[in-house]
């Protein structure tokens, strides 16, 4: 089952349980930790599971209002609203009119319909007429030795990923780490400006609860006083190159492409120790970006295991 087929299975579950969707059930259905799967769903569908459920419930309520099956307050309570006022506020946000002014035309335009995917060819899928594109250029499965990640962390600074990257460059951290090049891991043979390490996927935020920007080094490397370190365990990793027209396209679809290809190659992602690392090489990402290239390639590492 590929990632899109899995999403269809999850949507089937949601549609059959709109009033009692449990992310734990979805986690059991997919075999993916709850927080990480919420992230995957958001990336693939462009909306969180929570928001998808909310919009679908309001859409089903709208259909019932037009059919005059029950009073508005009864319909509101059926879909989890405890008062007429709270239901009306939510309803107006989606339909732009209160429930009492709903018409067939407004319902047709504002109804949030079930998501579905259609495979068009081997490179992309269509969701509600929108192409989702990214390419897996290369993937290999290699044994990575235990190593030390040195850099600056979201948890230590209290700022988001975009700001953190700004601080990494403007605060001189990149230059500091560059001076430790002699201690760089032997398998990091290509020049890169930095990497982003995401882990602790517990909710629907854009990245993991922990996000560290830095570089990989040998275990004995001294850590600068103004930075943090984290030991990255050794093991098999899927080492891939993902191509896209923008960083957002690449990040939103890297997991899907790597997960599905690993499955085809007889591997599975290691969800017990899951993380991902984005490696920004000069050759494939930084230089093309500075030159205004229409396509960028970002290197990715994800832990996996042979099936």
TORKOL-4160 file (C-alpha; in steps of 0.2 Angstrom, whole numbers, padded with zeros to 4 digits, m for minus):
307
<pt num="1" X="0000" Y="0000" Z="0000"/>
<pt num="2" X="0008" Y="0017" Z="m0005"/>
<pt num="3" X="0006" Y="0033" Z="0005"/>
<pt num="4" X="m0009" Y="0039" Z="m0006"/>
<pt num="5" X="m0018" Y="0023" Z="m0004"/>
<pt num="6" X="m0015" Y="0024" Z="0015"/>
<pt num="7" X="m0022" Y="0041" Z="0015"/>
<pt num="8" X="m0038" Y="0035" Z="0006"/>
<pt num="9" X="m0040" Y="0022" Z="0020"/>
<pt num="10" X="m0038" Y="0035" Z="0033"/>
<pt num="11" X="m0051" Y="0046" Z="0025"/>
<pt num="12" X="m0063" Y="0031" Z="0024"/>
<pt num="13" X="m0061" Y="0029" Z="0043"/>
<pt num="14" X="m0064" Y="0048" Z="0046"/>
<pt num="15" X="m0079" Y="0049" Z="0034"/>
<pt num="16" X="m0087" Y="0034" Z="0044"/>
<pt num="17" X="m0083" Y="0041" Z="0061"/>
<pt num="18" X="m0085" Y="0060" Z="0059"/>
<pt num="19" X="m0091" Y="0062" Z="0076"/>
<pt num="20" X="m0079" Y="0051" Z="0085"/>
<pt num="21" X="m0062" Y="0052" Z="0075"/>
<pt num="22" X="m0048" Y="0045" Z="0086"/>
<pt num="23" X="m0030" Y="0049" Z="0081"/>
<pt num="24" X="m0025" Y="0033" Z="0091"/>
<pt num="25" X="m0036" Y="0023" Z="0079"/>
<pt num="26" X="m0028" Y="0031" Z="0064"/>
<pt num="27" X="m0011" Y="0027" Z="0071"/>
<pt num="28" X="m0016" Y="0009" Z="0073"/>
<pt num="29" X="m0023" Y="0008" Z="0056"/>
<pt num="30" X="m0007" Y="0015" Z="0048"/>
<pt num="31" X="0006" Y="0009" Z="0059"/>
<pt num="32" X="0014" Y="0026" Z="0060"/>
<pt num="33" X="0015" Y="0036" Z="0077"/>
<pt num="34" X="0000" Y="0048" Z="0079"/>
<pt num="35" X="0010" Y="0064" Z="0079"/>
<pt num="36" X="0020" Y="0060" Z="0064"/>
<pt num="37" X="0005" Y="0054" Z="0054"/>
<pt num="38" X="m0004" Y="0070" Z="0058"/>
<pt num="39" X="0011" Y="0079" Z="0050"/>
<pt num="40" X="0010" Y="0067" Z="0035"/>
<pt num="41" X="m0009" Y="0070" Z="0033"/>
<pt num="42" X="m0006" Y="0089" Z="0033"/>
<pt num="43" X="0008" Y="0088" Z="0021"/>
<pt num="44" X="m0002" Y="0077" Z="0008"/>
<pt num="45" X="m0019" Y="0085" Z="0010"/>
<pt num="46" X="m0014" Y="0103" Z="0014"/>
<pt num="47" X="m0025" Y="0103" Z="0030"/>
<pt num="48" X="m0024" Y="0095" Z="0047"/>
<pt num="49" X="m0034" Y="0080" Z="0052"/>
<pt num="50" X="m0043" Y="0091" Z="0065"/>
<pt num="51" X="m0047" Y="0105" Z="0052"/>
<pt num="52" X="m0053" Y="0092" Z="0039"/>
<pt num="53" X="m0065" Y="0084" Z="0051"/>
<pt num="54" X="m0072" Y="0101" Z="0057"/>
<pt num="55" X="m0075" Y="0106" Z="0039"/>
<pt num="56" X="m0083" Y="0090" Z="0034"/>
<pt num="57" X="m0094" Y="0090" Z="0049"/>
<pt num="58" X="m0100" Y="0107" Z="0045"/>
<pt num="59" X="m0103" Y="0102" Z="0027"/>
<pt num="60" X="m0114" Y="0087" Z="0032"/>
<pt num="61" X="m0123" Y="0098" Z="0044"/>
<pt num="62" X="m0127" Y="0110" Z="0030"/>
<pt num="63" X="m0134" Y="0096" Z="0019"/>
<pt num="64" X="m0146" Y="0092" Z="0033"/>
<pt num="65" X="m0151" Y="0110" Z="0036"/>
<pt num="66" X="m0156" Y="0111" Z="0018"/>
<pt num="67" X="m0166" Y="0095" Z="0019"/>
<pt num="68" X="m0175" Y="0102" Z="0034"/>
<pt num="69" X="m0173" Y="0085" Z="0044"/>
<pt num="70" X="m0171" Y="0093" Z="0061"/>
<pt num="71" X="m0170" Y="0109" Z="0070"/>
<pt num="72" X="m0154" Y="0119" Z="0069"/>
<pt num="73" X="m0149" Y="0116" Z="0087"/>
<pt num="74" X="m0152" Y="0097" Z="0085"/>
<pt num="75" X="m0141" Y="0097" Z="0070"/>
<pt num="76" X="m0128" Y="0107" Z="0079"/>
<pt num="77" X="m0128" Y="0095" Z="0094"/>
<pt num="78" X="m0127" Y="0080" Z="0082"/>
<pt num="79" X="m0110" Y="0087" Z="0075"/>
<pt num="80" X="m0103" Y="0091" Z="0092"/>
<pt num="81" X="m0108" Y="0109" Z="0096"/>
<pt num="82" X="m0115" Y="0112" Z="0113"/>
<pt num="83" X="m0124" Y="0128" Z="0108"/>
<pt num="84" X="m0133" Y="0137" Z="0094"/>
<pt num="85" X="m0120" Y="0152" Z="0096"/>
<pt num="86" X="m0104" Y="0141" Z="0094"/>
<pt num="87" X="m0112" Y="0132" Z="0079"/>
<pt num="88" X="m0117" Y="0148" Z="0070"/>
<pt num="89" X="m0100" Y="0155" Z="0072"/>
<pt num="90" X="m0091" Y="0140" Z="0065"/>
<pt num="91" X="m0104" Y="0139" Z="0051"/>
<pt num="92" X="m0102" Y="0157" Z="0046"/>
<pt num="93" X="m0084" Y="0155" Z="0045"/>
<pt num="94" X="m0085" Y="0142" Z="0032"/>
<pt num="95" X="m0101" Y="0146" Z="0023"/>
<pt num="96" X="m0101" Y="0165" Z="0025"/>
<pt num="97" X="m0119" Y="0165" Z="0030"/>
<pt num="98" X="m0128" Y="0160" Z="0046"/>
<pt num="99" X="m0137" Y="0143" Z="0045"/>
<pt num="100" X="m0154" Y="0151" Z="0043"/>
<pt num="101" X="m0149" Y="0160" Z="0027"/>
<pt num="102" X="m0141" Y="0145" Z="0019"/>
<pt num="103" X="m0146" Y="0142" Z="0001"/>
<pt num="104" X="m0143" Y="0128" Z="m0012"/>
<pt num="105" X="m0131" Y="0139" Z="m0021"/>
<pt num="106" X="m0121" Y="0144" Z="m0006"/>
<pt num="107" X="m0120" Y="0126" Z="0000"/>
<pt num="108" X="m0114" Y="0120" Z="m0017"/>
<pt num="109" X="m0100" Y="0133" Z="m0017"/>
<pt num="110" X="m0094" Y="0132" Z="0001"/>
<pt num="111" X="m0096" Y="0113" Z="0005"/>
<pt num="112" X="m0080" Y="0105" Z="0009"/>
<pt num="113" X="m0080" Y="0088" Z="0000"/>
<pt num="114" X="m0071" Y="0072" Z="0004"/>
<pt num="115" X="m0053" Y="0071" Z="m0002"/>
<pt num="116" X="m0049" Y="0058" Z="m0015"/>
<pt num="117" X="m0033" Y="0055" Z="m0025"/>
<pt num="118" X="m0031" Y="0048" Z="m0043"/>
<pt num="119" X="m0015" Y="0042" Z="m0049"/>
<pt num="120" X="m0011" Y="0050" Z="m0066"/>
<pt num="121" X="0006" Y="0042" Z="m0069"/>
<pt num="122" X="0021" Y="0036" Z="m0059"/>
<pt num="123" X="0027" Y="0054" Z="m0055"/>
<pt num="124" X="0012" Y="0063" Z="m0047"/>
<pt num="125" X="m0005" Y="0062" Z="m0040"/>
<pt num="126" X="m0020" Y="0073" Z="m0042"/>
<pt num="127" X="m0031" Y="0079" Z="m0027"/>
<pt num="128" X="m0046" Y="0089" Z="m0032"/>
<pt num="129" X="m0038" Y="0094" Z="m0048"/>
<pt num="130" X="m0022" Y="0100" Z="m0040"/>
<pt num="131" X="m0005" Y="0091" Z="m0045"/>
<pt num="132" X="0006" Y="0086" Z="m0031"/>
<pt num="133" X="0024" Y="0085" Z="m0039"/>
<pt num="134" X="0041" Y="0080" Z="m0033"/>
<pt num="135" X="0054" Y="0068" Z="m0039"/>
<pt num="136" X="0065" Y="0055" Z="m0031"/>
<pt num="137" X="0081" Y="0057" Z="m0040"/>
<pt num="138" X="0091" Y="0044" Z="m0030"/>
<pt num="139" X="0090" Y="0033" Z="m0015"/>
<pt num="140" X="0102" Y="0021" Z="m0007"/>
<pt num="141" X="0102" Y="0011" Z="0009"/>
<pt num="142" X="0118" Y="0013" Z="0019"/>
<pt num="143" X="0124" Y="0009" Z="0037"/>
<pt num="144" X="0127" Y="0025" Z="0046"/>
<pt num="145" X="0139" Y="0025" Z="0061"/>
<pt num="146" X="0134" Y="0034" Z="0077"/>
<pt num="147" X="0138" Y="0052" Z="0076"/>
<pt num="148" X="0137" Y="0069" Z="0085"/>
<pt num="149" X="0125" Y="0083" Z="0079"/>
<pt num="150" X="0132" Y="0100" Z="0084"/>
<pt num="151" X="0121" Y="0116" Z="0081"/>
<pt num="152" X="0107" Y="0126" Z="0088"/>
<pt num="153" X="0090" Y="0120" Z="0093"/>
<pt num="154" X="0072" Y="0125" Z="0092"/>
<pt num="155" X="0070" Y="0119" Z="0110"/>
<pt num="156" X="0084" Y="0130" Z="0117"/>
<pt num="157" X="0080" Y="0146" Z="0108"/>
<pt num="158" X="0061" Y="0145" Z="0108"/>
<pt num="159" X="0060" Y="0151" Z="0089"/>
<pt num="160" X="0053" Y="0142" Z="0074"/>
<pt num="161" X="0063" Y="0134" Z="0060"/>
<pt num="162" X="0063" Y="0149" Z="0048"/>
<pt num="163" X="0070" Y="0161" Z="0061"/>
<pt num="164" X="0082" Y="0147" Z="0067"/>
<pt num="165" X="0090" Y="0146" Z="0050"/>
<pt num="166" X="0091" Y="0165" Z="0050"/>
<pt num="167" X="0100" Y="0165" Z="0067"/>
<pt num="168" X="0111" Y="0150" Z="0061"/>
<pt num="169" X="0119" Y="0161" Z="0047"/>
<pt num="170" X="0117" Y="0179" Z="0055"/>
<pt num="171" X="0124" Y="0173" Z="0072"/>
<pt num="172" X="0140" Y="0166" Z="0065"/>
<pt num="173" X="0136" Y="0148" Z="0069"/>
<pt num="174" X="0139" Y="0142" Z="0051"/>
<pt num="175" X="0156" Y="0149" Z="0051"/>
<pt num="176" X="0160" Y="0142" Z="0068"/>
<pt num="177" X="0155" Y="0125" Z="0063"/>
<pt num="178" X="0165" Y="0126" Z="0047"/>
<pt num="179" X="0181" Y="0128" Z="0057"/>
<pt num="180" X="0178" Y="0110" Z="0064"/>
<pt num="181" X="0179" Y="0103" Z="0046"/>
<pt num="182" X="0193" Y="0091" Z="0051"/>
<pt num="183" X="0181" Y="0083" Z="0064"/>
<pt num="184" X="0167" Y="0080" Z="0051"/>
<pt num="185" X="0161" Y="0062" Z="0049"/>
<pt num="186" X="0170" Y="0053" Z="0035"/>
<pt num="187" X="0155" Y="0049" Z="0025"/>
<pt num="188" X="0150" Y="0068" Z="0024"/>
<pt num="189" X="0161" Y="0070" Z="0009"/>
<pt num="190" X="0151" Y="0083" Z="0000"/>
<pt num="191" X="0152" Y="0101" Z="0005"/>
<pt num="192" X="0136" Y="0107" Z="0013"/>
<pt num="193" X="0131" Y="0123" Z="0022"/>
<pt num="194" X="0121" Y="0114" Z="0036"/>
<pt num="195" X="0107" Y="0102" Z="0039"/>
<pt num="196" X="0090" Y="0102" Z="0048"/>
<pt num="197" X="0087" Y="0088" Z="0060"/>
<pt num="198" X="0068" Y="0085" Z="0065"/>
<pt num="199" X="0062" Y="0073" Z="0078"/>
<pt num="200" X="0049" Y="0071" Z="0092"/>
<pt num="201" X="0034" Y="0072" Z="0080"/>
<pt num="202" X="0020" Y="0074" Z="0093"/>
<pt num="203" X="0007" Y="0085" Z="0085"/>
<pt num="204" X="0002" Y="0094" Z="0068"/>
<pt num="205" X="0016" Y="0108" Z="0068"/>
<pt num="206" X="0026" Y="0111" Z="0052"/>
<pt num="207" X="0041" Y="0102" Z="0059"/>
<pt num="208" X="0045" Y="0091" Z="0074"/>
<pt num="209" X="0044" Y="0097" Z="0092"/>
<pt num="210" X="0063" Y="0097" Z="0091"/>
<pt num="211" X="0072" Y="0104" Z="0076"/>
<pt num="212" X="0091" Y="0107" Z="0076"/>
<pt num="213" X="0102" Y="0116" Z="0063"/>
<pt num="214" X="0120" Y="0111" Z="0062"/>
<pt num="215" X="0132" Y="0098" Z="0055"/>
<pt num="216" X="0137" Y="0080" Z="0059"/>
<pt num="217" X="0154" Y="0077" Z="0067"/>
<pt num="218" X="0163" Y="0062" Z="0075"/>
<pt num="219" X="0158" Y="0058" Z="0093"/>
<pt num="220" X="0174" Y="0065" Z="0101"/>
<pt num="221" X="0172" Y="0083" Z="0093"/>
<pt num="222" X="0172" Y="0097" Z="0106"/>
<pt num="223" X="0156" Y="0106" Z="0107"/>
<pt num="224" X="0157" Y="0126" Z="0106"/>
<pt num="225" X="0150" Y="0134" Z="0122"/>
<pt num="226" X="0136" Y="0143" Z="0113"/>
<pt num="227" X="0129" Y="0127" Z="0104"/>
<pt num="228" X="0121" Y="0111" Z="0109"/>
<pt num="229" X="0125" Y="0093" Z="0104"/>
<pt num="230" X="0115" Y="0077" Z="0101"/>
<pt num="231" X="0121" Y="0059" Z="0098"/>
<pt num="232" X="0113" Y="0052" Z="0083"/>
<pt num="233" X="0112" Y="0033" Z="0084"/>
<pt num="234" X="0120" Y="0022" Z="0070"/>
<pt num="235" X="0110" Y="0011" Z="0059"/>
<pt num="236" X="0103" Y="0009" Z="0042"/>
<pt num="237" X="0097" Y="0025" Z="0034"/>
<pt num="238" X="0088" Y="0028" Z="0017"/>
<pt num="239" X="0099" Y="0042" Z="0009"/>
<pt num="240" X="0089" Y="0051" Z="m0004"/>
<pt num="241" X="0089" Y="0066" Z="m0016"/>
<pt num="242" X="0072" Y="0074" Z="m0019"/>
<pt num="243" X="0070" Y="0087" Z="m0033"/>
<pt num="244" X="0057" Y="0100" Z="m0033"/>
<pt num="245" X="0053" Y="0118" Z="m0039"/>
<pt num="246" X="0053" Y="0125" Z="m0022"/>
<pt num="247" X="0059" Y="0120" Z="m0004"/>
<pt num="248" X="0041" Y="0119" Z="0001"/>
<pt num="249" X="0037" Y="0106" Z="m0012"/>
<pt num="250" X="0052" Y="0096" Z="m0008"/>
<pt num="251" X="0049" Y="0096" Z="0011"/>
<pt num="252" X="0030" Y="0093" Z="0009"/>
<pt num="253" X="0033" Y="0077" Z="m0002"/>
<pt num="254" X="0050" Y="0070" Z="0003"/>
<pt num="255" X="0043" Y="0058" Z="0016"/>
<pt num="256" X="0030" Y="0051" Z="0004"/>
<pt num="257" X="0042" Y="0048" Z="m0009"/>
<pt num="258" X="0055" Y="0040" Z="0002"/>
<pt num="259" X="0043" Y="0030" Z="0012"/>
<pt num="260" X="0035" Y="0022" Z="m0004"/>
<pt num="261" X="0051" Y="0019" Z="m0013"/>
<pt num="262" X="0059" Y="0011" Z="0003"/>
<pt num="263" X="0043" Y="m0001" Z="0004"/>
<pt num="264" X="0046" Y="m0006" Z="m0015"/>
<pt num="265" X="0064" Y="m0009" Z="m0011"/>
<pt num="266" X="0060" Y="m0021" Z="0004"/>
<pt num="267" X="0063" Y="m0008" Z="0018"/>
<pt num="268" X="0052" Y="0000" Z="0030"/>
<pt num="269" X="0055" Y="0017" Z="0039"/>
<pt num="270" X="0060" Y="0014" Z="0058"/>
<pt num="271" X="0046" Y="0023" Z="0067"/>
<pt num="272" X="0053" Y="0018" Z="0084"/>
<pt num="273" X="0068" Y="0029" Z="0081"/>
<pt num="274" X="0061" Y="0041" Z="0068"/>
<pt num="275" X="0069" Y="0057" Z="0062"/>
<pt num="276" X="0073" Y="0066" Z="0046"/>
<pt num="277" X="0088" Y="0076" Z="0041"/>
<pt num="278" X="0088" Y="0088" Z="0027"/>
<pt num="279" X="0106" Y="0091" Z="0020"/>
<pt num="280" X="0109" Y="0107" Z="0011"/>
<pt num="281" X="0123" Y="0103" Z="m0001"/>
<pt num="282" X="0132" Y="0117" Z="m0011"/>
<pt num="283" X="0131" Y="0107" Z="m0027"/>
<pt num="284" X="0113" Y="0102" Z="m0028"/>
<pt num="285" X="0104" Y="0115" Z="m0017"/>
<pt num="286" X="0114" Y="0131" Z="m0012"/>
<pt num="287" X="0122" Y="0135" Z="m0029"/>
<pt num="288" X="0107" Y="0131" Z="m0040"/>
<pt num="289" X="0096" Y="0142" Z="m0027"/>
<pt num="290" X="0108" Y="0157" Z="m0029"/>
<pt num="291" X="0108" Y="0155" Z="m0048"/>
<pt num="292" X="0089" Y="0156" Z="m0049"/>
<pt num="293" X="0087" Y="0138" Z="m0054"/>
<pt num="294" X="0069" Y="0132" Z="m0057"/>
<pt num="295" X="0073" Y="0115" Z="m0049"/>
<pt num="296" X="0082" Y="0112" Z="m0033"/>
<pt num="297" X="0088" Y="0095" Z="m0025"/>
<pt num="298" X="0088" Y="0092" Z="m0007"/>
<pt num="299" X="0097" Y="0077" Z="0001"/>
<pt num="300" X="0087" Y="0067" Z="0015"/>
<pt num="301" X="0091" Y="0054" Z="0028"/>
<pt num="302" X="0078" Y="0044" Z="0037"/>
<pt num="303" X="0081" Y="0028" Z="0048"/>
<pt num="304" X="0075" Y="0012" Z="0041"/>
<pt num="305" X="0076" Y="m0007" Z="0042"/>
<pt num="306" X="0076" Y="m0021" Z="0030"/>
<pt num="307" X="0059" Y="m0030" Z="0030"/>
